[in-house]
Amino acid sequence: MKLKHTFLFMAFASILFLGGCSKELEEYNKPAIYWYGKIVKYISQGDLERADNYYSSLQGEHIGSPLLPEATMILAIAHMHYEEYLLSEHFLNEYIKRYATINEKEDAEFLKIKAKYLALPNPRRDQALIEDAIKEAKKFKLRYPNSMYYALVNTMQTRLLMAEAALNETIADLYERLDKPKGAEYYRALKPQPWVNWDEIDRAQAPWYRAWFEGDGTQSWYGFMVPDTKSVVSRNSVVDDKQQATKEPVKQEKSQEKKKSLSQYQKDELQKAQNLRDKGIISEDEFESLREKILKL
């Protein structure tokens, strides 16, 4: 009897749970203020994924609602607050393309640059994002020379330029440690930023748990374990011209000696073996074996 009551209670609870979920999933044809209220509610609870879903409902059912621009900006700021910068940029782009006036467009584009800037906590991680953020900052300064955000954008651009220069210098140092001077020269000449005085600038400090593996950008803790030898796979390795010049004639002399030491009989036998191989009478392995025997004669 007790088991029967337990089973009925669990079944009833499951029906209520599934019924509540299905009711929420089947919500449609609601007024714009209903969807807007749901968006604000779940943003306040930190559930941005559900807020995004309700935004889709608001956008789908009320494309001309005056609440839609405000909801778009609210979601952009909320995603930036929770460090979801790509989603924040997505909603800002949506706002700029569809809803922003001339004055509002300036504010939204500033927030886009801010989102890109804040998305770079580790400047040695994303070279493309740094370049993109610098381009956006330059465009903003050209479009809005009298903007109230001009000084902030200029500061962000300056820091991004220093981050880019530091990244290029780090890559150049890495190529030098790998014995690839051409790669190091390329990255140092890419965007030298001559106005940067590295003696007056402190490099970005990595947290201790990343510094163990990344170092400070100029060297790594495991550098003492790397042998001080030239790279055997690098095409840009520095080669001593004198040693190379002395080695090449020796090789040429040895090859000429081998050619001169072959007798006429050996040459004839090699020619016969090559003819047999070319006609398909003997295989390549048989030809090599026969060739070695002829050379030993």
N, C-alpha and C positions, 0 to 999 in steps of 0.2 A: 504493500500500500504506500509506504514511504517512497519507494522507488518510482511509483507511478506519479505521485505528486511532484517529485523532483523533475521528472521528464516533462510534465505538463508546464511547469514553471519555466524550464529552459526553452521549450518551444515557444511559449508566449513572449519571452524576452527577445528571442531571435526575430519573431514577427514584428515586434515593436521597433527593433533596431533596423531591420531591413526596410520596414515601412518608412521610417524617418529618413533613411539614406535615399531611398527611391524618390521620396517627396522632394528632397533637396536637388536631386539630379534632374528631376522632371520639371523644374521651375522654368516657365517661359511665359511670354505675353504679359509682362509686368510693366508698370509705368516706369519712366526714367528715374524718378526719385527713389523707387524701390531698389533698383540696381545700384544707384549712387550711394544709398545708405549701406548696402552690403559691402561695397568697396571700402568705404570709410571704416566700417566695423572691423573688417578683417585686416586692414592696414594697422589699426590701433592694437590688434592682437598679435601683430607680427607675422601673420599668415599671408605673405604676398602672393603666393601661388594661387590661392583661392581668390584673392582680390583681382588678380589678372584674369581669372576665369569670368568673374562677374563683369569686368570691364569689357570682355568680348561680347557678353550678352547685351550690355548697354550700347555698345557700338553697333551690334548687329540689328537690334530692334529699334534704336532711336538714333539714326545716323545724323539727324539734324538737331539733336537736343542741345540746348545751351549749357547743360551740365557736362557734356563730353569734353570740352577743352579743359575745364577745371579738373576733371577726373584724370585726364592725361597728365597734366602737370603734377598733380598730387602723387601719382604712381611714379613719375620720374624722380621726384625728390625722395620718395620712400625707398626706392631701389638704391639711390645714392647713399642714403642713410645706412642701409644694411650692406653697403660695400658691394652691391651688385651693379657694377658700373656699365657693363655692356647693355644690360636691360634698361638702365637709366638713360643711356644714350639712344636706345631704340625709341623710348617714349618721347624723348626730347626731339628727335627727328620727326616723329609723327606730329608733334605739336607745332613745329616750325613749318612743316609742309601744309598743314590743313587749317590751323586755327590762329596762329600768331599774327598780331598786327605788327606794324613797323616798330613800335616801341617794345612790344613783347618779344619780338624776334631777337632783339639785342640781348635781353635777359636770358633767353633760352640758349642762344649761342655761347654766351659766357658760361652757363651751366654745363654745356657740352665740353668746353675746354677744361673746366674744373673736374668733370668726370674722368676725362682722359688723364689729367695730371694726377688725380688721386688713385688711378688704376696702376700707378707705377711705384709701388713700395720698394721694389727691388730693381734699380735702374740697370743692372747688368743682366737682366733677364729677357727684355723684349725690345729689340732694336727697332722693329717696324713701328711699334706703338709710340716710341719716342719721336720718330720722324713725323708720324701722322699728327701728333700733338703739337709739334713745332710749326707745321704747315697751317694748322687751324689757328694757332695764336697769331701768326703773321697775317692771315686773312682778316682776322678780327680787328687787328690794329689798323689795317688799311681801310676797312669798311667804317669803323667807328673811331676816328681819331680823337673825338671829343667825349668819348664814353666815360662814365663814372667808374667803369671797370678797367680802364686802360692801364693804370698803374699795377693792378693785380695781375692782369694778363702779361704785362711786361716782366714782372717778377717771375711768374711761372715759366715764361719763355726763356729767361736768362738761366734759370735753374735747369731747364730741359737741355739747353745748349751745353751747359757744363756737364750734365749727365751723359750727353752724347759724346763729348770730347773725352770724358773719363772712360767710357765704354770702348771707344776706338783705341785709346792708349792701353787699356787692359788687353785687348785683342792683339795689339802690336807686341806687347810684352810676352804674350803667350807664344806668338810666332817666333820671337827671338829665342825663347827657351826650347822650342822645337827645332831650332836651326833652320828657320825659313825666313831669311832676311828680306826677300822680295815681298812676302806677305806683310811683314812688319812695316816695310817702307810704304806699301800701298795704303795701309790703314792710318799711318801717321800723316800722309799727304791727302787723305780723303777730305777731311774738314778740320784743318789744323787749329782753328780758333786761336789766332795769335794773341788775342787780348786776354786769354786765360793764363794767369801766372800761378803755376802749380805750387810754388813755394808759399803762396798766401791762401791756398784753398785746402781745406781738410776733406779727404775722400770720405765717401759714405761709409759709415760704420755698420758692418754686418753683425747680427746677433751671434752670440758665442756658439750656438748650436749649428749655425751655418758657416761661421768663420773656420771651424775645424776642417771643413771640406773645401770651402771656396777661397780661404785666405783673405787678404785685404785688397785684392785686385792686382797687386804687384808680385806676390809670391805666395806659395802654399806651404803648409806645414810639412808636407811629404816631399818637398823639393830636394832634401838631402838624400832621399832614396833613389832619385832619378840619376842614372849614370851620366857623367859629363862627356858624352860622346856625340858625334854627329849623327844626324838621322840617316838611316840607310834607305829610306823610302822617299825622301824629299827630293824633288827635282830642283829645288832652290837652295840646296845645301852649298855652303861655301867650300870650294875645292882649292887646294894648293896648286897653283898653276905650274910651279917648278916640278913638283912630284908627278903631276899628270903628264907634263912634257917628257919626263924621263921614262915614264912607264910605257907610253904609246910607242916610241921607237923600239923598245925591247920586244913588245908584242909583234910589231911588224917584222923585226929581224927574225924572230922565232918562226913566224909563219913562212917567211921567205926561205929559211933554212930547210923547213920541212918540204917545201915545194922542190927545192934544188936537190934534196937527198933522194927523191924518188927516181928509181932507175927506169929505163925504157921498158923493161919487162913488166914492172909493176904498173906502169901507166897503161900498157896494153891490156893487162889483166883487169884493171879497174874499168877500162872502156868496155870490155866484154861483159863484165858483171852489170854495168849500167844498161847495156843493150838488152840483157836478159830480163832485167827488172822492168825496163820500159815496155817490153813485149808481153809482160805479165807471166813469164815463165817461172820466175822466182818472186817471192814476196819481199816486202821491205825489210822484214827481220832477217830473212836469209841473205839479202843483199848486204846488210850491215855486218852480219857475221862473216861473210865472204870478204868484205872490204877490210875488216880487221886482220884477217889472216894474210891478205895480200900485203898490207902495210908492214907486217911483221917479218916478211921475207927478207 
